[in-house]
């Protein structure tokens, strides 16, 4: 059964290719979902897929790409929706 998480990432996470790198890694892991910048400076990521792959992406979110500086992540479990693909908005 797939797992689904919603993650909010705080710190220097906008303007550092966080969303695009997240999308690339998610596709490599066969994880679906989306990533978007929020007005308060955080990035919100919804992810769904095999539990181990979702956990790997959550772990990546703890540090992000090289130019990011993550200070906090919040993780929420959600019911899977059967999403496909990974989109940036």
GROMACS elastic network, one bead per residue, 0.5 to 0.9 nm:
[ bonds ]
;  ai    aj funct       b0    kb
    1    49     6  0.83386   500
    1    50     6  0.71676   500
    1    51     6  0.78630   500
    1    80     6  0.86753   500
    2    48     6  0.65395   500
    2    51     6  0.59505   500
    2    54     6  0.87620   500
    2    80     6  0.64793   500
    2    82     6  0.84360   500
    3    47     6  0.81436   500
    3    48     6  0.55462   500
    3    49     6  0.55508   500
    3    50     6  0.60645   500
    3    52     6  0.86575   500
    3    54     6  0.68198   500
    3    55     6  0.89087   500
    3    77     6  0.80152   500
    3    78     6  0.78470   500
    3    79     6  0.75101   500
    3    80     6  0.61564   500
    4    33     6  0.89345   500
    4    46     6  0.73652   500
    4    47     6  0.55698   500
    4    49     6  0.67068   500
    4    50     6  0.87806   500
    4    51     6  0.79650   500
    4    54     6  0.73127   500
    4    76     6  0.85533   500
    4    77     6  0.60464   500
    4    78     6  0.52916   500
    4    79     6  0.61204   500
    4    80     6  0.52166   500
    4    81     6  0.80908   500
    5    45     6  0.81065   500
    5    46     6  0.59294   500
    5    47     6  0.54484   500
    5    48     6  0.65914   500
    5    54     6  0.75748   500
    5    55     6  0.89466   500
    5    58     6  0.83223   500
    5    75     6  0.65735   500
    5    76     6  0.54858   500
    5    78     6  0.55911   500
    5    79     6  0.83083   500
    5    80     6  0.85491   500
    6    44     6  0.71197   500
    6    45     6  0.56494   500
    6    47     6  0.63852   500
    6    48     6  0.89034   500
    6    74     6  0.81175   500
    6    75     6  0.58214   500
    6    76     6  0.51230   500
    6    77     6  0.64958   500
    6    78     6  0.70535   500
    7    43     6  0.80861   500
    7    44     6  0.57306   500
    7    45     6  0.50977   500
    7    46     6  0.64100   500
    7    47     6  0.81307   500
    7    58     6  0.75022   500
    7    61     6  0.81764   500
    7    73     6  0.65994   500
    7    74     6  0.55079   500
    7    76     6  0.63955   500
    7    77     6  0.89208   500
    8    42     6  0.64872   500
    8    43     6  0.57328   500
    8    45     6  0.64412   500
    8    46     6  0.89274   500
    8    72     6  0.81515   500
    8    73     6  0.54658   500
    8    74     6  0.50863   500
    8    75     6  0.66812   500
    8    76     6  0.87393   500
    9    13     6  0.72491   500
    9    41     6  0.89454   500
    9    42     6  0.54201   500
    9    43     6  0.51735   500
    9    44     6  0.64567   500
    9    45     6  0.80847   500
    9    61     6  0.71011   500
    9    62     6  0.78496   500
    9    70     6  0.68366   500
    9    71     6  0.77953   500
    9    72     6  0.59806   500
    9    74     6  0.66737   500
    9    75     6  0.89287   500
   10    13     6  0.66097   500
   10    41     6  0.70747   500
   10    43     6  0.68472   500
   10    69     6  0.84244   500
   10    70     6  0.58439   500
   10    71     6  0.56465   500
   10    72     6  0.51011   500
   10    73     6  0.61683   500
   10    74     6  0.85945   500
   11    14     6  0.83883   500
   11    41     6  0.76148   500
   11    42     6  0.69620   500
   11    68     6  0.76158   500
   11    69     6  0.55927   500
   11    72     6  0.68151   500
   12    15     6  0.80477   500
   12    16     6  0.76394   500
   12    41     6  0.78717   500
   12    42     6  0.82073   500
   12    67     6  0.81679   500
   12    68     6  0.53553   500
   12    70     6  0.62653   500
   12    71     6  0.79835   500
   13    16     6  0.60773   500
   13    17     6  0.79201   500
   13    18     6  0.59801   500
   13    19     6  0.85444   500
   13    37     6  0.86132   500
   13    41     6  0.73551   500
   13    42     6  0.65933   500
   13    43     6  0.66196   500
   13    64     6  0.78275   500
   13    65     6  0.88021   500
   13    67     6  0.83091   500
   13    68     6  0.52708   500
   13    69     6  0.65439   500
   13    70     6  0.67785   500
   14    17     6  0.71708   500
   14    18     6  0.66516   500
   14    19     6  0.81693   500
   14    37     6  0.68004   500
   14    38     6  0.89823   500
   14    41     6  0.65896   500
   14    42     6  0.72170   500
   14    43     6  0.71224   500
   14    68     6  0.79597   500
   15    18     6  0.74279   500
   15    67     6  0.89138   500
   15    68     6  0.86348   500
   16    19     6  0.84013   500
   16    65     6  0.73473   500
   16    66     6  0.81300   500
   16    67     6  0.55225   500
   16    68     6  0.58058   500
   17    20     6  0.53589   500
   17    21     6  0.59362   500
   17    22     6  0.83165   500
   17    64     6  0.89887   500
   17    65     6  0.70595   500
   17    67     6  0.79839   500
   17    68     6  0.81680   500
   18    21     6  0.53569   500
   18    22     6  0.59691   500
   18    23     6  0.85930   500
   18    35     6  0.88767   500
   18    43     6  0.80910   500
   18    61     6  0.87729   500
   18    64     6  0.62493   500
   18    65     6  0.59953   500
   18    67     6  0.85455   500
   18    68     6  0.70812   500
   19    23     6  0.61088   500
   19    24     6  0.87000   500
   19    34     6  0.85969   500
   19    35     6  0.56831   500
   19    36     6  0.68868   500
   19    37     6  0.79797   500
   19    43     6  0.76639   500
   19    45     6  0.83358   500
   19    88     6  0.66334   500
   19    89     6  0.88983   500
   20    23     6  0.50486   500
   20    24     6  0.62998   500
   20    25     6  0.87171   500
   20    35     6  0.84109   500
   20    88     6  0.73363   500
   21    24     6  0.51199   500
   21    25     6  0.62192   500
   21    26     6  0.84744   500
   21    64     6  0.80145   500
   21    65     6  0.66949   500
   22    25     6  0.52173   500
   22    26     6  0.59447   500
   22    27     6  0.85788   500
   22    35     6  0.76822   500
   22    45     6  0.86324   500
   22    57     6  0.77500   500
   22    60     6  0.82258   500
   22    61     6  0.79095   500
   22    64     6  0.77435   500
   22    65     6  0.82684   500
   23    26     6  0.50486   500
   23    27     6  0.61789   500
   23    28     6  0.86315   500
   23    31     6  0.88912   500
   23    32     6  0.87824   500
   23    33     6  0.85596   500
   23    34     6  0.76250   500
   23    35     6  0.75117   500
   23    86     6  0.60376   500
   23    87     6  0.70319   500
   23    88     6  0.73916   500
   24    27     6  0.53031   500
   24    28     6  0.63209   500
   24    29     6  0.87722   500
   24    86     6  0.86402   500
   25    28     6  0.50034   500
   25    29     6  0.62210   500
   25    30     6  0.86094   500
   25    31     6  0.84144   500
   25    57     6  0.73726   500
   25    60     6  0.88182   500
   26    29     6  0.50698   500
   26    30     6  0.60498   500
   26    32     6  0.67398   500
   26    33     6  0.82468   500
   26    47     6  0.80745   500
   26    53     6  0.82054   500
   26    54     6  0.82777   500
   26    57     6  0.66957   500
   26    86     6  0.71387   500
   27    31     6  0.57967   500
   27    32     6  0.71771   500
   27    85     6  0.75153   500
   27    86     6  0.68998   500
   28    31     6  0.76934   500
   29    32     6  0.89609   500
   29    49     6  0.85365   500
   29    50     6  0.86739   500
   29    53     6  0.56757   500
   29    54     6  0.80342   500
   29    56     6  0.82605   500
   29    57     6  0.80237   500
   30    48     6  0.88807   500
   30    49     6  0.67220   500
   30    50     6  0.78205   500
   30    53     6  0.73634   500
   30    54     6  0.89658   500
   30    85     6  0.84847   500
   31    47     6  0.63240   500
   31    48     6  0.55358   500
   31    50     6  0.72223   500
   31    53     6  0.67169   500
   31    54     6  0.65626   500
   31    57     6  0.82989   500
   31    84     6  0.81113   500
   31    85     6  0.76208   500
   31    86     6  0.73618   500
   32    46     6  0.81031   500
   32    47     6  0.56274   500
   32    48     6  0.51418   500
   32    49     6  0.62354   500
   32    82     6  0.86336   500
   32    83     6  0.59854   500
   32    84     6  0.51595   500
   32    87     6  0.81909   500
   33    45     6  0.73315   500
   33    46     6  0.50916   500
   33    48     6  0.59856   500
   33    49     6  0.87528   500
   33    83     6  0.65194   500
   33    84     6  0.70331   500
   33    85     6  0.63941   500
   33    87     6  0.63639   500
   33    88     6  0.87916   500
   34    44     6  0.81327   500
   34    45     6  0.56787   500
   34    46     6  0.52804   500
   34    47     6  0.67049   500
   34    85     6  0.82687   500
   34    86     6  0.51727   500
   34    88     6  0.55223   500
   34    89     6  0.73434   500
   35    43     6  0.68603   500
   35    44     6  0.56199   500
   35    46     6  0.64822   500
   35    47     6  0.85808   500
   35    86     6  0.79369   500
   35    87     6  0.64760   500
   35    89     6  0.63762   500
   36    42     6  0.86440   500
   36    43     6  0.56590   500
   36    44     6  0.53763   500
   36    45     6  0.65954   500
   36    87     6  0.86415   500
   36    88     6  0.58589   500
   37    40     6  0.84297   500
   37    41     6  0.68384   500
   37    42     6  0.61345   500
   37    44     6  0.63990   500
   37    45     6  0.89719   500
   37    88     6  0.88815   500
   37    89     6  0.74752   500
   38    41     6  0.56222   500
   38    42     6  0.53174   500
   38    43     6  0.57467   500
   38    44     6  0.68389   500
   39    42     6  0.73372   500
   40    43     6  0.88684   500
   47    54     6  0.66045   500
   47    57     6  0.81869   500
   47    58     6  0.87030   500
   47    83     6  0.89090   500
   47    86     6  0.82960   500
   48    51     6  0.81378   500
   48    53     6  0.87603   500
   48    54     6  0.64060   500
   48    80     6  0.65167   500
   48    81     6  0.79462   500
   48    82     6  0.78252   500
   48    83     6  0.71391   500
   48    84     6  0.86134   500
   49    52     6  0.83589   500
   49    53     6  0.66756   500
   49    54     6  0.59835   500
   49    80     6  0.82496   500
   49    82     6  0.85937   500
   49    83     6  0.86538   500
   50    53     6  0.53301   500
   50    54     6  0.61690   500
   50    55     6  0.86584   500
   51    54     6  0.51333   500
   51    55     6  0.61635   500
   51    56     6  0.86576   500
   52    55     6  0.51355   500
   52    56     6  0.62742   500
   52    57     6  0.88290   500
   53    57     6  0.63552   500
   53    58     6  0.86599   500
   54    57     6  0.51553   500
   54    58     6  0.62140   500
   54    59     6  0.86282   500
   55    59     6  0.61019   500
   55    60     6  0.85866   500
   56    59     6  0.50493   500
   56    60     6  0.62600   500
   56    61     6  0.87481   500
   57    61     6  0.62767   500
   57    62     6  0.89599   500
   58    61     6  0.50661   500
   58    62     6  0.68315   500
   58    75     6  0.82173   500
   59    62     6  0.54033   500
   59    63     6  0.77549   500
   59    64     6  0.88805   500
   60    63     6  0.58826   500
   60    64     6  0.56768   500
   60    65     6  0.83755   500
   61    65     6  0.85721   500
   61    70     6  0.79751   500
   61    73     6  0.75861   500
   62    70     6  0.63422   500
   62    71     6  0.82851   500
   62    72     6  0.75665   500
   62    73     6  0.66532   500
   63    66     6  0.80821   500
   63    68     6  0.70728   500
   63    69     6  0.66929   500
   63    70     6  0.55126   500
   63    71     6  0.85823   500
   64    67     6  0.80422   500
   64    68     6  0.58380   500
   64    69     6  0.74563   500
   64    70     6  0.70297   500
   65    68     6  0.55461   500
   65    69     6  0.85033   500
   66    69     6  0.81396   500
   70    73     6  0.76229   500
   78    81     6  0.88053   500
   80    83     6  0.78566   500
   83    86     6  0.85439   500
